[in-house]
Amino acid sequence: MKLFFSGHSEKYAVEQTLLTLFPQERPLYPEEAPGGDNELELSFSRGAVWSTAFALLRRDGQTFARQCRVRTAELSEEDPVVATRLTRRTLQRAFYLAAVDCLGTEPPWGMLSGVRPVKLPTRAMEEGATPRQAEAMLRDRYRVSPVRRQLAMDCARASYDLKQSLKPEEISLYVGIPFCPSRCAYCSFISSSESANKLIPTYLEGLLREIEASGAAVRAAGKTIRSVYIGGGTPTTLDAFQLRQLLAAIHDAFSLAPNTEFTVEAGRPDTITREKLEAIRDGGGNRISVNPQTMSDRVLAVIGRSHRAEEIRAAFALARESQVGAVNMDLIAGLPSDSTDGFADTLNKVIAMGPENITVHTLALKRGARLRQAKSPLPDGEEVARMLTYAWEALRASGYLPYYLYRQKYMSGSFENVGWCKSGTLNVYNICMMEELHTVLSLGAGGITKAIGGGCVRRIANPKYPQEYIRDIDRVIREKEAFFSPVL
């Protein structure tokens, strides 16, 4: 879509709204004057009393015009951050309303385009708003649909309650194992697979060094670990001995709180063995994931997974026998060749197994995913909506409650990923990481550490790929030692 601006330069905000409302469009900034088709004119003008955003959207031979305004007195030069936020919101609202007139429908999250919609009601409640007032803000200011408002408010309450329980000295720890037995067709994560797995011993050697050095810095700062999350990739690509090495190193290096939540992504059923589960349990792990994505053998084959549904059931049974703790199971709505009935069948089978957590993802086609490049036929937005509606109803009826959610770019139907849990089994790490409740120290390739404090977030990124991480491990360790001592 061709974009023409006047009186402002809010490119990023407008482009995010464009992506939400017209996901197939890309922003263009032509040299010629406006007056054609498939274009937006968006202006902002200041008056003595009111400042006005005016949107003129031309599409498919029709023209749609909307305007929104804000009191000029609110755009105080004394607080440029507030002035910029109000200007941006007014511009986005004018564009949004014109686009809704054009499309004849509204997206489920209304005007919200960010990945963390729960932050808004959580912050409102921290500032003294009641839950009802926080929900009204989502309805009136951002035009969020009733179902998504309820999801956001359920997750906001979980986030708010958890934040009250966190101690000032507590942080969370993420450890990345960027290796998989194979690469799924929808995956765009930074993970090495198959032939690159020969790097695992050397990678693990460097990771153990980073754990030791970072643990010393964290201990010196007087911090304890509230939650641990070993992710990937697929951490259970490591063998049982390597898992024992890794978990023992974490316990030796860090001071773990008495109630530390300790998650290990087992993920792929074809990597789960009794010996590995015993290593996780003996090493303090008390939560794992066994991720089907789907219980359809046909869909599993399409997305490039080598296991079958029966192996998922066997892996889950093995997890229960090993008494490793709580189990999460991930599902994806919108996979190629899947249908509403097929997704419902998957969800019913997973609910019947009784995992403590079920995470329902919406397929997001990232640029690096093989599915995007192959242009495989996918369920459309309406069918994905039906899948998610079924999940919402079935999970609540089975005693699960939503506790965290986030959104991604290029997501089918502009929906969301939601974590559901049985009472008392929410995942602390997921909330702390997504809602940025406290510092998260990230180790290993692709890890991005977030130091939370002083009203800001400071980041330090490790090299993305295992080869780079191994090569630069000395620098990585120096950066961690320098970065964390003064800011944790």
Disulfide bonds with the S-S distance in Angstrom:
none
